[in-house]
Amino acid sequence: MTAVPASPSSAHLSSPDGKTAMTHTPLRIGLIGAGGISNSHLPHLLTLGADVYVYSEAGAPELVARYGGTVVDTIDELLAAVDFVDVATPTFTHHALVKRALEAGKHVISEKPLARTDAEVDELAALADELGLMLFPAHVVRFFPEYVLLKEAVDQGRLGDLAVLRFSRSGAFPTRTPWFADRALSGGIIMDQMIHDIDIARWVAGPVVRVSAVTSQAGDATTPVEAAHVLLTHSSGAISHIAGIWGPSHLPFTTEYSVTGTEGSLAHSSAAERNYIAHLASADGPSGLLPEIDPAENPYFAELREFTDAFAGGAVPRVSAAEGAEAVRLANAALVSLETGQPVDIDLPSAQAPAADLDGK
């Protein structure tokens, strides 16, 4: 293990005349977790100039050897060394780790979902607010250019009043670790994968008043397939249909949307952007677990830059702890609908509830 410095490292910046103008202290960030998604966190944090300390029960030395950073042996060491914490661990561990970091006085970034249950996300959002700390859920799809374009078009009124929104997200079943398939731990395809489009639908079309869902499963433990459909009714009257697929290992990761309003429509298909479409087994094909990324506008980098800028006193990011908590609540409502076979009505906070008509309805 490399020793942890007692105080933040610093670098002297020179003015144009060659004299030392100021001392810059880089962000000191603790990354908890060394699994697959950590590969989309650590290199970007380092590119942003952060001193990154990594703790994980397994894989931290290999992750740091690949990108850089400093390995620490315990969470206590990590919390003593850093000012901010980035949690990139399995879903069912988020609540305890985020709570511990907040209680240690650290601002926190957490991978989505912010926690597994409604009670857990409510506790974390309230704790961050009580302590005056920043807590940002990593809803990275808000940073993908095609979804930014959709949000801007809706906000500018270019689609008019929204009527129907369709979202689809497909990829390989994440069989690399068994907790993904355990709905109690991961929330399954709805909480782990489709929560992205649930969040985007609410971001674009506004508060949701009703949720219903159905799912189907095929295959076996070796080659599982799962599909789900979630229907959101927005307070505006708009309807969002969200489809998700966890398929065979050679299924590439693809995303689509089609949004129609009274003034026009906007559509996106990651598959249509290629000059051919082939979903064939290949030993050297893409993993199917994450979308292909344009290095020139990497959304994971954009997300972490926005969050760390906020830590340094910059603008408020485009996603809040309250929005991360609402995405979890809607995903859990969909899971309740799966179990009961009935739609689930959502109670809106008074600030989100639609205004009453003049006749009182």
C-alpha positions as CSV (number, residue, x, y, z in Angstrom):
1,M,0.0,0.0,0.0
2,T,1.2,3.5,-0.8
3,A,1.2,5.8,2.2
4,V,-1.6,8.3,2.4
5,P,-0.5,11.9,2.8
6,A,-1.7,13.8,5.9
7,S,-2.5,16.9,3.9
8,P,-3.6,17.5,0.3
9,S,-0.9,17.6,-2.3
10,S,-0.4,20.9,-4.1
11,A,1.1,22.2,-7.3
12,H,2.5,25.7,-7.9
13,L,1.1,27.5,-10.9
14,S,3.2,30.1,-12.7
15,S,2.1,33.5,-14.0
16,P,3.0,34.6,-17.5
17,D,6.2,36.3,-16.2
18,G,7.4,33.1,-14.7
19,K,6.8,34.0,-11.1
20,T,4.7,31.7,-8.9
21,A,1.2,33.1,-8.9
22,M,-0.7,30.8,-6.7
23,T,-0.9,27.4,-5.1
24,H,-3.5,25.0,-6.5
25,T,-4.8,22.2,-4.4
26,P,-6.3,19.4,-6.5
27,L,-9.5,17.7,-5.5
28,R,-8.9,14.7,-3.3
29,I,-11.5,12.1,-4.2
30,G,-12.0,8.6,-2.7
31,L,-13.3,6.0,-5.2
32,I,-15.0,3.1,-3.5
33,G,-15.3,0.1,-5.8
34,A,-13.1,-1.4,-8.5
35,G,-15.7,-3.3,-10.6
36,G,-16.7,-2.7,-14.2
37,I,-18.2,0.8,-13.8
38,S,-15.1,2.0,-11.9
39,N,-13.3,1.9,-15.3
40,S,-15.6,4.7,-16.3
41,H,-14.8,6.7,-13.2
42,L,-11.2,6.5,-12.3
43,P,-9.5,7.6,-15.5
44,H,-11.8,10.6,-15.9
45,L,-11.2,11.7,-12.3
46,L,-7.5,11.5,-12.9
47,T,-7.9,13.5,-16.2
48,L,-9.7,16.1,-14.2
49,G,-6.6,16.5,-12.1
50,A,-7.9,14.8,-8.9
51,D,-5.8,12.9,-6.4
52,V,-7.8,9.7,-6.3
53,Y,-7.6,7.1,-3.5
54,V,-9.2,3.7,-4.2
55,Y,-10.7,1.2,-1.8
56,S,-12.3,-2.0,-2.8
57,E,-12.7,-5.5,-1.2
58,A,-11.2,-6.8,-4.4
59,G,-9.5,-5.4,-7.6
60,A,-8.2,-2.1,-6.3
61,P,-4.5,-2.8,-7.1
62,E,-5.3,-3.9,-10.6
63,L,-7.5,-0.9,-11.3
64,V,-4.9,1.5,-10.0
65,A,-2.2,-0.3,-12.0
66,R,-4.3,0.2,-15.1
67,Y,-5.0,3.9,-14.7
68,G,-3.2,5.5,-11.7
69,G,-4.2,6.6,-8.3
70,T,-3.4,5.4,-4.7
71,V,-4.7,2.2,-3.1
72,V,-5.8,2.3,0.5
73,D,-6.6,-0.7,2.7
74,T,-9.7,0.5,4.6
75,I,-12.6,2.9,4.2
76,D,-11.4,4.7,7.3
77,E,-8.1,5.4,5.5
78,L,-9.9,6.6,2.5
79,L,-12.2,9.0,4.4
80,A,-9.2,10.4,6.3
81,A,-7.4,11.2,3.0
82,V,-10.1,12.8,0.9
83,D,-12.6,15.6,0.7
84,F,-15.1,13.9,-1.6
85,V,-16.2,10.3,-2.2
86,D,-17.3,8.5,-5.4
87,V,-19.3,5.3,-4.7
88,A,-19.1,2.8,-7.6
89,T,-20.2,-0.4,-5.9
90,P,-23.1,-2.9,-6.3
91,T,-26.6,-1.4,-5.8
92,F,-27.3,-3.1,-2.4
93,T,-24.2,-1.5,-0.8
94,H,-24.9,2.1,-1.8
95,H,-27.0,3.1,1.2
96,A,-24.5,2.1,3.8
97,L,-21.5,3.5,2.0
98,V,-23.1,6.8,1.0
99,K,-24.4,7.3,4.6
100,R,-21.0,6.6,6.0
101,A,-19.3,9.1,3.7
102,L,-22.0,11.8,4.5
103,E,-21.6,11.2,8.2
104,A,-17.9,11.7,7.8
105,G,-18.6,15.2,6.3
106,K,-17.9,14.3,2.7
107,H,-19.7,15.4,-0.5
108,V,-20.7,12.3,-2.4
109,I,-21.1,11.0,-6.0
110,S,-23.0,7.7,-6.1
111,E,-23.6,5.4,-9.0
112,K,-27.3,4.9,-9.8
113,P,-29.5,3.8,-8.3
114,L,-28.8,6.0,-5.3
115,A,-30.1,3.2,-3.1
116,R,-32.2,0.1,-3.4
117,T,-35.3,1.1,-1.4
118,D,-37.5,4.1,-1.1
119,A,-36.7,4.4,2.6
120,E,-33.0,4.3,2.0
121,V,-33.0,7.0,-0.7
122,D,-35.2,9.2,1.4
123,E,-32.8,8.8,4.3
124,L,-29.8,9.7,2.2
125,A,-31.4,12.8,0.6
126,A,-32.6,14.0,4.0
127,L,-29.2,13.4,5.6
128,A,-27.3,15.3,2.9
129,D,-29.7,18.2,3.2
130,E,-29.4,18.2,7.0
131,L,-25.6,18.2,6.9
132,G,-25.4,20.8,4.1
133,L,-23.6,18.3,1.9
134,M,-23.8,17.7,-1.9
135,L,-25.0,14.3,-3.0
136,F,-25.1,13.6,-6.8
137,P,-26.5,10.4,-8.4
138,A,-24.6,9.3,-11.5
139,H,-27.5,9.3,-14.0
140,V,-25.1,9.5,-16.9
141,V,-27.7,9.3,-19.6
142,R,-28.5,12.9,-18.9
143,F,-25.1,13.7,-20.3
144,F,-25.4,11.7,-23.6
145,P,-25.6,14.2,-26.5
146,E,-28.8,12.7,-28.0
147,Y,-30.7,13.0,-24.7
148,V,-29.4,16.5,-24.1
149,L,-30.8,17.4,-27.5
150,L,-34.1,15.9,-26.6
151,K,-34.3,17.9,-23.3
152,E,-33.3,21.1,-25.1
153,A,-35.9,20.6,-27.8
154,V,-38.7,20.0,-25.3
155,D,-37.7,23.0,-23.1
156,Q,-37.6,25.2,-26.1
157,G,-41.1,24.2,-27.0
158,R,-40.1,22.8,-30.4
159,L,-42.2,19.6,-29.9
160,G,-45.2,21.4,-28.4
161,D,-47.2,19.6,-25.8
162,L,-45.8,16.1,-25.3
163,A,-48.2,13.2,-26.1
164,V,-46.2,10.0,-26.4
165,L,-42.7,9.1,-25.5
166,R,-41.1,5.7,-26.3
167,F,-37.7,4.6,-24.9
168,S,-35.8,1.4,-25.5
169,R,-32.5,0.1,-24.0
170,S,-31.1,-3.3,-24.9
171,G,-27.9,-5.1,-23.9
172,A,-26.4,-8.4,-22.7
173,F,-27.6,-10.0,-19.5
174,P,-25.0,-9.0,-16.9
175,T,-24.1,-12.6,-15.9
176,R,-20.5,-11.7,-14.8
177,T,-21.7,-11.3,-11.1
178,P,-24.7,-13.1,-9.7
179,W,-26.2,-10.2,-7.7
180,F,-27.5,-8.6,-10.9
181,A,-30.0,-11.4,-11.4
182,D,-31.2,-11.2,-7.8
183,R,-34.1,-8.7,-7.9
184,A,-33.9,-8.2,-4.1
185,L,-30.3,-7.0,-4.4
186,S,-30.3,-5.2,-7.8
187,G,-33.9,-4.5,-8.5
188,G,-33.4,-6.5,-11.7
189,I,-33.6,-5.0,-15.2
190,I,-36.0,-2.2,-14.2
191,M,-33.9,-0.8,-11.3
192,D,-30.5,-1.5,-12.9
193,Q,-31.0,-0.7,-16.6
194,M,-34.3,0.9,-17.2
195,I,-34.0,3.4,-14.4
196,H,-32.0,5.5,-16.9
197,D,-35.0,5.9,-19.2
198,I,-37.4,6.3,-16.3
199,D,-35.3,9.2,-15.1
200,I,-35.1,10.7,-18.7
201,A,-38.9,10.4,-19.2
202,R,-39.5,12.2,-15.9
203,W,-36.8,14.8,-16.8
204,V,-38.3,15.5,-20.1
205,A,-42.1,15.0,-19.6
206,G,-42.4,16.0,-15.9
207,P,-43.9,14.4,-12.8
208,V,-45.4,10.9,-13.0
209,V,-48.8,10.0,-11.4
210,R,-49.1,6.3,-12.4
211,V,-46.8,3.4,-13.1
212,S,-47.5,-0.1,-14.5
213,A,-45.1,-2.8,-15.6
214,V,-44.9,-6.3,-17.1
215,T,-41.9,-8.6,-17.6
216,S,-41.0,-11.9,-19.2
217,Q,-38.1,-14.2,-18.8
218,A,-36.6,-17.0,-20.9
219,G,-33.5,-19.2,-21.0
220,D,-31.7,-20.6,-18.0
221,A,-29.0,-19.6,-15.5
222,T,-26.4,-20.0,-18.2
223,T,-28.1,-18.1,-21.0
224,P,-30.8,-15.9,-19.3
225,V,-33.0,-13.4,-21.2
226,E,-35.3,-10.9,-19.5
227,A,-37.5,-8.2,-20.9
228,A,-39.7,-5.6,-19.2
229,H,-42.1,-2.9,-20.2
230,V,-42.9,0.1,-18.0
231,L,-45.7,2.5,-18.7
232,L,-45.6,6.0,-17.0
233,T,-48.5,8.3,-17.0
234,H,-47.3,11.9,-16.5
235,S,-49.4,14.6,-14.7
236,S,-49.5,16.5,-18.0
237,G,-51.4,13.6,-19.6
238,A,-48.3,12.4,-21.6
239,I,-47.6,8.7,-21.7
240,S,-44.1,7.2,-21.6
241,H,-43.5,3.6,-22.7
242,I,-40.1,2.2,-21.7
243,A,-38.8,-1.1,-22.9
244,G,-35.7,-2.9,-21.6
245,I,-33.9,-6.1,-22.7
246,W,-31.2,-8.2,-21.1
247,G,-30.3,-10.7,-23.8
248,P,-27.6,-13.1,-24.9
249,S,-23.9,-12.2,-24.4
250,H,-23.4,-11.2,-28.0
251,L,-26.3,-8.7,-28.0
252,P,-24.8,-5.2,-28.5
253,F,-25.9,-2.4,-26.3
254,T,-28.4,-0.2,-28.1
255,T,-30.6,2.7,-27.2
256,E,-33.6,4.3,-28.9
257,Y,-36.3,6.9,-28.3
258,S,-39.2,8.5,-30.2
259,V,-40.9,11.5,-28.7
260,T,-44.0,13.1,-30.3
261,G,-45.8,16.3,-29.3
262,T,-48.3,18.6,-30.9
263,E,-45.7,20.5,-32.8
264,G,-43.4,17.7,-34.0
265,S,-41.3,14.7,-33.1
266,L,-37.7,13.7,-32.4
267,A,-36.2,10.2,-32.7
268,H,-32.9,8.6,-32.0
269,S,-31.5,5.1,-32.6
270,S,-28.0,4.1,-31.9
271,A,-28.3,1.1,-34.1
272,A,-29.5,3.2,-37.1
273,E,-26.4,5.3,-36.9
274,R,-24.4,2.3,-38.2
275,N,-24.3,1.3,-41.9
276,Y,-25.2,-2.3,-41.0
277,I,-26.9,-4.1,-38.2
278,A,-25.7,-7.6,-37.2
279,H,-26.5,-9.3,-33.8
280,L,-24.2,-12.3,-34.2
281,A,-22.1,-14.2,-31.7
282,S,-18.4,-13.1,-31.9
283,A,-15.5,-13.9,-29.7
284,D,-14.0,-10.4,-30.1
285,G,-17.3,-8.4,-30.3
286,P,-18.4,-5.7,-27.8
287,S,-19.4,-6.7,-24.3
288,G,-23.0,-5.5,-24.7
289,L,-23.0,-4.2,-21.1
290,L,-22.2,-0.5,-21.8
291,P,-23.0,1.8,-24.8
292,E,-20.3,2.7,-27.3
293,I,-18.8,6.1,-26.5
294,D,-17.5,8.9,-28.7
295,P,-14.2,9.8,-27.1
296,A,-14.6,13.4,-28.2
297,E,-17.7,13.9,-26.0
298,N,-17.5,11.2,-23.4
299,P,-20.6,11.5,-21.2
300,Y,-18.9,9.9,-18.2
301,F,-16.2,12.5,-18.3
302,A,-18.8,15.3,-18.7
303,E,-20.8,14.0,-15.8
304,L,-17.8,13.8,-13.4
305,R,-16.6,17.2,-14.6
306,E,-19.9,18.8,-13.8
307,F,-20.0,17.1,-10.4
308,T,-16.5,18.0,-9.4
309,D,-17.0,21.6,-10.7
310,A,-19.9,21.8,-8.2
311,F,-17.7,20.5,-5.4
312,A,-15.3,23.4,-6.2
313,G,-18.0,26.0,-6.1
314,G,-19.3,25.8,-9.6
315,A,-22.8,25.6,-11.1
316,V,-25.4,23.3,-9.7
317,P,-25.4,20.0,-11.7
318,R,-28.3,18.9,-13.9
319,V,-29.3,16.1,-11.6
320,S,-30.0,16.2,-7.8
321,A,-30.3,13.8,-5.0
322,A,-34.0,14.4,-4.9
323,E,-34.3,13.4,-8.6
324,G,-32.2,10.3,-8.0
325,A,-34.5,9.4,-5.2
326,E,-37.6,10.0,-7.4
327,A,-36.1,7.7,-10.1
328,V,-35.7,4.9,-7.4
329,R,-39.3,5.5,-6.2
330,L,-40.7,5.1,-9.7
331,A,-38.6,2.0,-10.4
332,N,-39.8,0.5,-7.2
333,A,-43.4,1.3,-8.1
334,A,-42.8,-0.6,-11.3
335,L,-41.5,-3.6,-9.3
336,V,-44.7,-3.5,-7.2
337,S,-46.8,-3.4,-10.4
338,L,-44.9,-6.6,-11.5
339,E,-45.8,-8.4,-8.3
340,T,-49.4,-7.3,-8.1
341,G,-50.4,-7.1,-11.7
342,Q,-51.9,-3.7,-11.0
343,P,-50.9,-0.1,-11.8
344,V,-49.4,1.9,-8.9
345,D,-50.6,5.5,-8.3
346,I,-47.9,8.0,-7.3
347,D,-48.5,10.7,-4.7
348,L,-46.9,13.9,-5.9
349,P,-45.5,16.5,-3.5
350,S,-47.6,19.6,-3.5
351,A,-44.9,21.5,-5.4
352,Q,-45.2,19.0,-8.3
353,A,-49.0,18.4,-8.3
354,P,-50.9,19.9,-11.3
355,A,-52.9,23.0,-10.5
356,A,-56.6,22.5,-10.1
357,D,-59.0,23.5,-12.8
358,L,-61.3,26.5,-12.2
359,D,-64.2,24.1,-11.6
360,G,-62.2,22.5,-8.8
361,K,-61.3,19.3,-10.6
